[in-house]
Amino acid sequence: MSVNESLAAVSDHLFSGSIIAYSLGLFALCGDYAFGKSERRERAKLAARERTPERELATVGGGDASGAAPIDALPPVEHAEPVTPSVWGPRLGLVGVVLAALGFALQVAALAGRGIATGRLPWGNMFEFASAICIVAVGTYLVMAVPKRSRRFLGVFVLPPVIFILVLIGLRFYAKAGPVVAPLRSYWLGIHVTAATIASGILLVSAVCSALYLVKRRHEAREAAEGGYVASRIAGNLPSSASLDRLAARTMTFAFPIWTFAIITGAIWAESAWGRYWGWDPKETWAFISWVVYAVYLHARATAGWKGNRAAYINLLGAGTMAFNFIVVNTVVSGLHSYSGL
């Protein structure tokens, strides 16, 4: 099948445009994160005061046998002065979300243009597959951030890995638009690979939330140890660790069944193509390892003593296995799934 070279070239330009839009959006969202710091700082101070036991505010003397002052003798809590709401913060945040949505639209158009130019589904090599994963990751962020302004901050941490991946695949894994290899010319490409793409993009967002949870949890532990608010350039502006933990768990809960479906359909496709459901090919093996790690994460959240930090580390371990499967297995290890396009 011939390739529409002009449309393929337009697709490449749209891909480059999406990187520019994401970069500008990240810049604007960072501005929102910085300008809105005073409001978030005062909310954090109030939350820290609420977590501080009243007995820690007592002065020595005039109290009971323990030496703590009676409640009536406690010094009044110093209330934060009213803070004028930031004007530039929300505006920059809105601009950042709009630019992220623009980058998302450009990237979708780029992938769709490549598919039309080649007359096939546009995720037949590493360049296209990674681009599709980034589309899902940004789409997941937009679904979370558009309804709630309080979640816009996630873009500051989701867009950097997306931009890094797009630049990396553009420089290192770029494949000229063309037909796919014979084993991929199957309707299972639209089922198995699509499911794997959707799950991978959502799992990327879940990993970012778990990483932020660990940062915020450590900051909250410092506040608890010091008995009050502790300034921090990054952690101080994040929502509570409980909120980040919920976001990580919800995205994982949504993605895990899709990843399970991707593995099952991959086995069915393998039986159709190679006459066996499972052969412990390197990519099959690492996909299963990732599945096991994510299953352990979900089980850990339901098990006493394994919630919180341990579960977050398991989620990050799962993200590491996914990255290893995508980069190393596709480019270094020889196997039946070596369709990187390099």
N, C-alpha and C positions, 0 to 999 in steps of 0.2 A: 504494500500500500504506500502510495506517495505521500510525502509530508508537505504541508503548506508552509513553506519556509518563511514567508512574510508574516503569517500569523504567529509562527513560532518565535520570530524576532520580537514581535509586539509583546508576546508573553514574557520574554526575558526582560524587556523594559518595565513591564508592570511589576515583575518580581523585584527589580531594583527600586522601583518607586515605593513598594510596600516597606522595604527596609528604611527608606528615608522617612516615611510617615510614622513608622513605629519609633524611630529615633527621636523625631520631634515630639511625638506623644509622650515618650518617656521623659524628655526634658520638661515638658509642661507639668506632668504628674509629679516630678521631683519638686517643681516650684510649689505645687499645692501642698506637698508633704512638708516643705519648709515654711511657707507662709502660714499654714494652719497649725504650726507647732505650738503657739501660745495657748490656743483653745484646748488642744489635746493635752498640753502639759497641766493645765489647771484641772481638767477632768481626771488626769492621772494622780494629781496630788490629792484630790478628794477621795479617789478610790483607795489610795495608800492610807489615808487617815482612817477610812472605814475599816481597813484590814488591821489597823494598829489597836491592840487591846487597851482599854482605858487604864488598866493598872500600870501600863508602861508610861502613861502621862502623869502619874502621880509623883509628888515630891515627897522626900523622906521627912518623917516627923509628923506629929499630930494625927497619926492614923492608928490602926489596930496593932496587934502583936506582930504582924508580919512587916510592919514598918511602912505600909502603903497609906497614903492619905485617904480620908473618906471621900466618897464621890462628890459631896458638896464642896469639898476643899480643892478639887482639881482645878487647875488653871483653865480658863476658857480656851476652846480650840480656835486658833487663828484662821479665820475664813479668808479665802482668796479674794482679792479685789476683783470687781467685775472686769472682764476682759472684752474689749471691743471686738466683735466678730471680724475676722479677716475678710477683706473685700477681694483681694487678688487671689487668695487661696482657692475658693470655690470656682472662680472664673478660669484659673489655670487648670483646675481639675476637670472642668467641663471640656475645655479645649483639648486636654490630654486624652479624655475618653473619645472625643470626636475624631481625633487623629488616629487613635488606636483602631476605631471602627473603619476609618478610611484605609488604613493599612490592611486591615482584615479584608475589606472589599477588593482592594487591589490584588491581594494575594489570591483570593478566590478567583478573580478574573484571570490572573496569570495561569493558575492551574487549569481552569476551564479552557482557556485559549490553547494551552499545550495539548489538552485532551482532544479538542476539536481539530487541531492541526495534525495530530497523529492518528485520529480516528480510533482511539482506545481510551480506557480509563487512565488518568494521568498519575498513577502511582505504581509504576513498574520498575523503578530503580531507586537508589538511595536518595538522590536529589529530590525526586518527586515525593517519595514517602516522607522524608523529613519535613518538606515544605507543608505537606498535608497535616502532619503532627502539629506544627506550629499554628496552622489555621485553627485546629481544634482547641489548642491551648488558649489562644487569644479569644476565640469564640466563647470558651468557658469563662474566661475573665469578664468579658462583656456581659454575659448572662448574669453574672454575680454582681457586677458593679453598676450597671445601668439602673436597676430598680432601687438600689441603696447607695447613696452617696458615701456612706461610711466604709464601703468596700473598695472605693477607688484606689486606696493606698496599695492594694495588691498589684496594680499595674507597675509600681516602682520596682517590684521584685519578679514579676512574671515576664515583663518585656525584655529585661537584659538577657536571660537565657534564650529567649526567642530570637532576638537580634543576633546573638552570638551564633546560634545554630544556622540561621539563614546566611550569615556572612561566611561561616565555615563551609557549608555545602555549596555556596556560590563559588568559592575559591578552590575548594579541594574536591568536591564530589559532583561538580556540575557535569551533566550528561546532555549532549545535544539531542533535541527532540527527534524521536524516531520510533520504529516498531520495537516491541519487547521481544525477548527471547521466546522460543517456541513453548517451553514448559509453562509460561505465564499466560499463554493465549487460552484462557479458560474463564467461564463465568464465575468460577470460584474466586478469581482475583477481586471481583466486585463484592464478594461476601466476606471472605477471610481477611483480606488486607484492609478492607474498609473498617471492619470491627477492630482489628489491631491498631489502626490509625486513631480511631476515636478513643479507644481505651488509653493509648499511649499519651495523647494530648491531655486528657483529663488527669491522668496519673502524674504528669509533670506539674500541674497546678497543685495537686495534693501534696507532692513533695515540697514545693515552695512553702505551703502553709505549715507543714511539719517543721521545716527549718526555722521559720519565723516563730513557731511555737517554742522551740528550744531557746531561741534568743530571748523571747519575752519571759519565759519561765525562769531563766537564770536571773534576769533583771528583777523579777518579782521576789525571788529568793533574797537578793541583795537588799531590797526594800524591807523585807520582813526582818532580816538580820539587823539592819540599821534603824528600824523602827520608824520609817517615814519615806517620803519621796526621794528618789535618787535620780539625778539628771542623767540622761543618755541620749545621744544624737539619734540613734536608730530605735532602740527598744522603747525609749520613753514615748515615742509617737505611735507605737503599735497599739491595737486594741488588746484586751485581756488575753491571757494565754488560753483561757477556756473558750473564748470565741474562735481563736485560731485553731484550736484542737477540734472544735466542731466543724469548721470549714474543711479541715483535712479529712476528717472521718466521713463527712457527707459526700465529698468528691470521690473518695475511695470506694464508698459503698455503691456509688453509681457506676464507677468504672470497672470494678472487679467482675461483675457478671458479664460485662462486654468482653473483658479479657478472657474469661472462661469460654465464652462463645467463640472467640477467635481461635483458641487452641483446639476446641472440638472441631470446628469447620476446617482447620488446617489439617487435622488428622484424616478427616473425610477426603479432603483434596489429595492428600498423600496417597491414600488407598487407590484413588482413581488414577493418579499419575504414575505411581511407582509400585503399586500392587501390595502395599502394606500401610497400616494405619500409623505405626510408630516405629522408627528405626534408630532413635537416639542420635540423629543428626545433630551437630553442634547447635544449630539455631533452635531446633526442637527442644534440646536439653535445657538451654538457657531460658527459653520461654517458660518451660515447666518450672525451673528454679525460681523465676520471678513470680509465677503463680503461687508457689509454695510460700514464698516470703510474704506476699500480700495476704494470703490466707492466714498466716501466723499473725500478721498485724491485726486483722479483724478479730481473730480469736483473742489476741492479747488485750484488746480494748474491752472485751467481755470478761476478762479474768482479773480477779482481785490481785493487786500487787504488780501488774504489768501495764497499767494504764499510764498515761502521761509520757514522761521522758523515754521510757523503754519502748513504748509503742511508736513514738516519733522516730527513734533511731532505726527501728525495723522498717518503717516506711522509707526512710532515706537509703537503707540497704537495698530495698526493692528497686528504688530509682537507680542505684548503682548497677544492679544486675541488668536492668533495662538498657542503660547506657553501654555497658560492656557488650551486650547482645547486639546492639545496633552498630557500634563502631568496630569493635575488635572482631567479632564473629563474621561480620560482613566483609571486612577488608583484609584480615590476617588469616583467619582459620578457613581452611578449604572444606566445603561441604556442598550439599545439594541445593542449599538456599543462597549461594553466593551470586546474587544478582545485583551487585552494587552499581553496575553500569560503568565501573572504572576501566 
